[in-house]
Amino acid sequence: MACPYSDRLRCYREEIMFALEVGEGLTLRQARDRIAKMPLSGNEQIELIDIDLMVVDSVVGLDWIASYLLSDDDTQALSLWWWHLGKIRAKTFPAEQLPEPLRAVYLDTQIT
């Protein structure tokens, strides 16, 4: 779904909420790549963190996630964590590669 530039995060949030609600996410990685390349305002950065938290929470917490989402692309840098959701779910992803707010949630799930 194409979104106007000003609506880019709202559209990404809706895509993530709908897709991950049922353990799917065909365009999750590509959409997150597009967002990563955009200059974001401070408010947009805060909103993006909120969306990313939903992704990590869902990947770690849902009973079922589509296997294609958990198939990591090791050609992608670890800083592009959305390409390594399988490692995140298995709790083998190096926590220091995650942005701090995501790291806190990820480490909390490793403890519990």
C-alpha positions as CSV (number, residue, x, y, z in Angstrom):
1,M,0.0,0.0,0.0
2,A,1.5,3.3,-1.0
3,C,1.3,6.1,1.6
4,P,1.9,9.8,1.3
5,Y,5.3,10.8,2.8
6,S,3.6,12.5,5.8
7,D,1.7,9.3,6.6
8,R,4.6,6.9,6.4
9,L,4.8,5.8,10.0
10,R,1.0,5.6,10.4
11,C,0.9,3.2,7.5
12,Y,3.8,1.2,8.8
13,R,2.2,0.9,12.2
14,E,-1.1,-0.4,10.6
15,E,0.8,-2.8,8.5
16,I,2.7,-4.2,11.5
17,M,-0.4,-4.3,13.7
18,F,-2.4,-6.2,11.1
19,A,0.3,-8.6,9.9
20,L,1.7,-9.6,13.3
21,E,-1.7,-9.9,14.8
22,V,-2.0,-13.2,12.9
23,G,1.8,-14.1,12.9
24,E,2.4,-12.8,9.4
25,G,4.3,-10.0,7.9
26,L,5.1,-10.4,4.2
27,T,6.4,-6.9,3.8
28,L,7.6,-6.2,7.3
29,R,11.3,-6.2,6.5
30,Q,11.0,-4.2,3.3
31,A,8.8,-1.6,5.0
32,R,11.2,-1.3,7.9
33,D,14.1,-0.9,5.4
34,R,12.3,2.0,3.7
35,I,11.7,3.7,7.1
36,A,15.3,3.2,8.1
37,K,16.4,5.2,5.1
38,M,14.1,8.2,5.7
39,P,15.1,11.2,7.8
40,L,12.7,11.2,10.8
41,S,11.7,14.0,13.1
42,G,12.0,13.6,16.8
43,N,8.3,12.6,17.1
44,E,8.6,10.2,14.3
45,Q,11.6,8.5,15.9
46,I,9.6,8.1,19.1
47,E,6.7,6.6,17.1
48,L,9.1,4.3,15.3
49,I,10.5,3.0,18.6
50,D,6.9,2.2,19.7
51,I,6.2,0.3,16.4
52,D,9.5,-1.6,16.7
53,L,8.6,-2.6,20.3
54,M,5.4,-4.1,18.9
55,V,7.5,-6.1,16.5
56,V,9.9,-7.5,19.1
57,D,7.1,-8.2,21.6
58,S,5.2,-10.1,18.9
59,V,8.1,-12.0,17.6
60,V,9.1,-13.1,21.1
61,G,5.7,-13.5,22.6
62,L,3.3,-14.9,20.0
63,D,2.8,-18.7,19.9
64,W,2.9,-18.8,16.1
65,I,4.9,-16.8,13.7
66,A,5.2,-17.6,10.0
67,S,8.4,-19.4,9.2
68,Y,9.5,-16.9,6.6
69,L,9.7,-14.2,9.2
70,L,11.9,-16.4,11.3
71,S,14.3,-17.2,8.5
72,D,17.1,-14.8,9.0
73,D,19.1,-13.1,6.2
74,D,22.7,-13.3,7.4
75,T,23.8,-11.1,4.5
76,Q,22.2,-8.2,6.4
77,A,24.0,-6.3,9.1
78,L,23.0,-7.1,12.7
79,S,22.2,-3.4,13.1
80,L,19.3,-4.1,10.7
81,W,17.7,-6.3,13.4
82,W,14.4,-6.8,11.5
83,W,16.3,-9.2,9.2
84,H,17.2,-11.4,12.2
85,L,13.8,-12.1,13.8
86,G,14.6,-15.8,14.1
87,K,17.6,-15.0,16.3
88,I,15.5,-12.6,18.3
89,R,12.8,-15.2,18.8
90,A,15.4,-17.8,19.8
91,K,17.0,-15.2,22.1
92,T,20.4,-15.7,20.5
93,F,20.6,-12.2,19.0
94,P,23.4,-10.1,20.4
95,A,21.5,-7.6,22.6
96,E,24.0,-4.8,22.1
97,Q,23.0,-4.7,18.4
98,L,19.5,-3.6,19.3
99,P,18.5,0.0,19.9
100,E,18.3,0.6,23.7
101,P,14.5,0.6,24.1
102,L,14.3,-2.7,22.2
103,R,17.3,-4.1,24.1
104,A,15.5,-3.6,27.4
105,V,12.4,-5.5,26.2
106,Y,14.5,-8.3,24.6
107,L,16.7,-8.8,27.7
108,D,13.6,-8.8,29.9
109,T,12.2,-11.7,27.8
110,Q,15.4,-13.6,28.2
111,I,15.1,-13.4,32.0
112,T,11.5,-14.5,32.3
